[in-house]
Amino acid sequence: MEISKTGRRHKQARISHTEEGRQGSKRVSFSKILEVAFWGTIIWGLVRLMAHFLHMTPYGVGAFARPFIGIEDENTFASVCLGGIVLFVETFVASFVFSLLFSRIRAWWLGLVYGAVMLGIAGFFFHIGNWEVATFSTEGAWYLTFGLFIGMTIMLEQSDENHAWNEYTR
């Protein structure tokens, strides 16, 4: 009699864990968001440095540090380092906001929409109306792929964590 009660309690606990995993999927962990922010900063910082070096855009990594240093000192080593730090913080915030808003929705194009929104915000601060076609296309491609990177990576991490949680509760 005692064994059946213990077995029943164990089965009920396992069922409640499984239902909990199905009802509300776990959020992406803080460490995963930090990892996405780190690699996003490295990859897209290098892409931005190359685009600026090849004169495809007037905005290098140092442009992210403009609120702190101004436009004149944008191309110095210190401003590029500070811009990289600001880009990391912006990538972290963007990844965190995306994970809060869209991590449970499984649509690949949400990253593109998110990138377009970030382009609109950056365009507001960098006067998008004054951009040439080449600058607009480069910045558009950068922000769209940046948003796609954040979106796809956060959705993949969410999917992996949910899969691991469901395997744990079986």
C-alpha positions as CSV (number, residue, x, y, z in Angstrom):
1,M,0.0,0.0,0.0
2,E,2.8,2.4,0.9
3,I,4.7,1.7,-2.3
4,S,1.7,2.5,-4.5
5,K,1.3,5.9,-2.7
6,T,4.9,6.8,-3.3
7,G,4.8,5.7,-6.9
8,R,1.6,7.7,-7.4
9,R,3.2,10.8,-5.9
10,H,6.2,10.4,-8.2
11,K,4.0,10.0,-11.2
12,Q,1.9,13.1,-10.3
13,A,5.1,15.2,-9.8
14,R,6.4,14.0,-13.2
15,I,3.1,14.9,-14.9
16,S,3.0,18.3,-13.3
17,H,6.5,19.0,-14.5
18,T,5.6,17.9,-18.0
19,E,2.4,20.1,-18.0
20,E,4.4,23.0,-16.7
21,G,6.9,22.6,-19.6
22,R,4.0,22.5,-22.1
23,Q,2.0,25.4,-20.7
24,G,4.7,28.0,-20.3
25,S,8.0,27.5,-22.1
26,K,11.0,28.6,-20.2
27,R,12.6,31.9,-21.1
28,V,16.1,32.2,-22.6
29,S,18.7,32.3,-19.8
30,F,20.6,35.4,-18.9
31,S,23.9,33.7,-19.9
32,K,22.6,32.8,-23.3
33,I,21.6,36.4,-23.9
34,L,25.1,37.5,-22.8
35,E,26.6,35.0,-25.3
36,V,24.4,36.3,-28.1
37,A,25.4,39.9,-27.3
38,F,29.1,39.0,-27.2
39,W,29.1,37.2,-30.6
40,G,26.8,39.7,-32.1
41,T,29.2,42.5,-31.1
42,I,32.2,40.6,-32.5
43,I,30.6,39.5,-35.8
44,W,28.6,42.7,-36.6
45,G,31.3,45.0,-35.2
46,L,33.8,43.4,-37.7
47,V,31.3,43.7,-40.5
48,R,30.7,47.4,-39.6
49,L,34.5,48.0,-39.5
50,M,34.9,46.5,-42.9
51,A,32.0,48.4,-44.4
52,H,33.4,51.6,-43.0
53,F,36.9,50.8,-44.2
54,L,35.6,50.1,-47.7
55,H,33.7,53.5,-47.6
56,M,30.3,51.8,-47.9
57,T,29.1,53.7,-44.9
58,P,30.3,56.8,-43.0
59,Y,29.4,55.2,-39.7
60,G,32.0,52.9,-38.2
61,V,32.0,51.3,-34.8
62,G,33.0,54.6,-33.3
63,A,29.7,56.0,-34.4
64,F,28.1,54.1,-31.5
65,A,30.2,56.2,-29.1
66,R,29.0,59.6,-30.5
67,P,26.9,60.5,-27.5
68,F,30.1,60.3,-25.3
69,I,32.8,61.7,-27.6
70,G,31.2,63.7,-30.4
71,I,31.5,63.4,-34.2
72,E,35.1,64.8,-34.5
73,D,36.8,62.0,-32.6
74,E,34.8,59.1,-34.1
75,N,37.7,57.4,-35.9
76,T,40.2,57.2,-33.1
77,F,41.2,53.9,-31.5
78,A,39.6,55.0,-28.1
79,S,36.3,55.8,-29.8
80,V,36.3,52.5,-31.7
81,C,36.8,50.7,-28.3
82,L,34.2,52.7,-26.6
83,G,31.9,52.2,-29.6
84,G,32.4,48.4,-29.3
85,I,31.4,48.6,-25.6
86,V,28.3,50.6,-26.5
87,L,27.5,48.2,-29.3
88,F,27.8,45.3,-26.8
89,V,25.3,47.0,-24.5
90,E,22.9,47.8,-27.3
91,T,23.2,44.2,-28.6
92,F,22.5,42.9,-25.1
93,V,19.5,45.2,-24.6
94,A,18.2,44.3,-28.1
95,S,18.6,40.5,-27.4
96,F,16.9,40.8,-24.1
97,V,14.0,42.8,-25.5
98,F,13.6,40.4,-28.4
99,S,13.6,37.4,-25.9
100,L,10.9,39.1,-23.8
101,L,8.6,40.0,-26.8
102,F,9.1,37.3,-29.4
103,S,10.9,34.3,-28.0
104,R,7.8,32.2,-27.8
105,I,6.7,33.0,-31.4
106,R,8.4,30.8,-34.0
107,A,8.6,32.9,-37.1
108,W,11.9,33.5,-38.8
109,W,10.9,36.8,-40.3
110,L,10.4,38.5,-36.9
111,G,14.2,39.1,-36.9
112,L,13.9,41.0,-40.1
113,V,11.1,43.1,-38.7
114,Y,13.1,43.7,-35.6
115,G,16.1,44.8,-37.7
116,A,13.9,47.2,-39.6
117,V,12.7,48.7,-36.4
118,M,16.3,49.1,-35.2
119,L,17.1,50.7,-38.5
120,G,14.3,53.2,-38.0
121,I,15.5,54.0,-34.6
122,A,19.1,54.4,-35.7
123,G,17.9,56.4,-38.7
124,F,16.2,58.8,-36.4
125,F,19.4,59.5,-34.5
126,F,21.6,59.6,-37.6
127,H,19.2,61.6,-39.8
128,I,18.1,59.0,-42.3
129,G,16.7,61.7,-44.6
130,N,20.2,62.9,-45.4
131,W,21.6,59.5,-46.3
132,E,22.7,58.6,-49.8
133,V,21.4,55.5,-51.5
134,A,24.7,53.6,-50.8
135,T,24.6,54.5,-47.1
136,F,20.9,53.5,-46.8
137,S,21.5,50.2,-48.5
138,T,24.5,49.4,-46.4
139,E,22.9,50.4,-43.2
140,G,19.7,48.6,-44.2
141,A,21.6,45.4,-44.9
142,W,23.5,45.7,-41.7
143,Y,20.5,46.2,-39.5
144,L,18.3,43.6,-41.2
145,T,21.0,40.9,-40.9
146,F,21.8,42.1,-37.3
147,G,18.1,41.7,-36.4
148,L,17.9,38.4,-38.2
149,F,20.9,37.2,-36.2
150,I,19.4,38.2,-32.9
151,G,16.0,36.8,-33.8
152,M,17.1,33.5,-35.1
153,T,19.7,32.9,-32.4
154,I,17.2,33.7,-29.6
155,M,14.6,31.5,-31.1
156,L,17.1,28.7,-31.5
157,E,18.2,29.0,-27.9
158,Q,14.6,29.0,-26.8
159,S,13.9,25.9,-28.8
160,D,17.0,24.2,-27.4
161,E,16.1,25.1,-23.8
162,N,12.5,23.9,-24.2
163,H,13.8,20.6,-25.8
164,A,16.2,20.1,-22.9
165,W,13.4,20.8,-20.4
166,N,11.0,18.4,-22.1
167,E,13.7,15.7,-22.2
168,Y,14.4,16.3,-18.5
169,T,10.8,15.9,-17.5
170,R,10.3,12.6,-19.3
